[in-house]
Amino acid sequence: MKDYYKILGLTPGAGDDQIRQSYRRLAMQYHPDRNPDNPQAEEQFKEIAEAYGVLTDPVKRRRYEAARRSGKQHGAGGRDSGFHYSQEDILRDLFQDPRFHLVLQGVLRQFQRSGFRAGPTFLRRTFFGGRAGFLVGGLFFVGSLVGPAVLGTLKSQGKAAGQGGGLVGGLARGFGSLLSGRSTAPASARHDDLHIVYHIPVSARELQDGKWVQVAVVNERQEQELLKVKIPPGSCHGRKLRLKGKGRMVGSARRGDLFLILDKPAD
């Protein structure tokens, strides 16, 4: 049976705040785009979400703790362990939890700020093998969790419990607006600002040794493109790398640049 506390770098008895903080930090650390040369990063990325899903669910955590105490640890989800959830069971339940959606919005904003993939295709492929959709609160969710449509809808509908169905209702309406393609907030890109700035978290060791990272951009055909960028050895925090002609585009001729700023990782 997996040690979910060890996966999140926690000790038994950790509270919800500690679990959330650890998940956010490790999700950024193990995002596959930050580790393009580590074939295990994607599985680690899934495992920290799996651990979060168990340790923040009172029923699963209670059963997991009972299995740990019993010593019947014959594999994750094994029938002999007393803990009968597969990784897919845990992830599907997790993505139906409105509390996780709120946490995930912040995590996805961090991904986008760093130029890492954060859209629905990435989420589907990583967590659910690329299947056409996955069940969230009675809807098949295929949109972005962090786009302005969701955030705008949540602000205007269902802010508090008892107001149009409360948090769950507000989230469902937000997802519904994405499914129908409607947006309730303006796009964030400005046509008078062609440059894009991404902040890439890099450890002191990675600065010293150099590192490859992947950055998501939109190409001339309005398709997502992954660029593999080398952070030179001996770099320092605050350094700005320029990728000429990879910024926003207006019309067919004008295009800005993409700048990567090397930041300290979040605590």
Beta strands, then each sheet from edge to edge (+ up, - down):
strand 1: 134-136
strand 2: 139-141
strand 3: 196-201
strand 4: 211-218
strand 5: 224-231
strand 6: 240-243
strand 7: 249-250
strand 8: 254-255
strand 9: 258-263
sheet 1: 1+ 2-
sheet 2: 3+ 9+ 6-
sheet 3: 4+ 5-
sheet 4: 7+ 8-
end
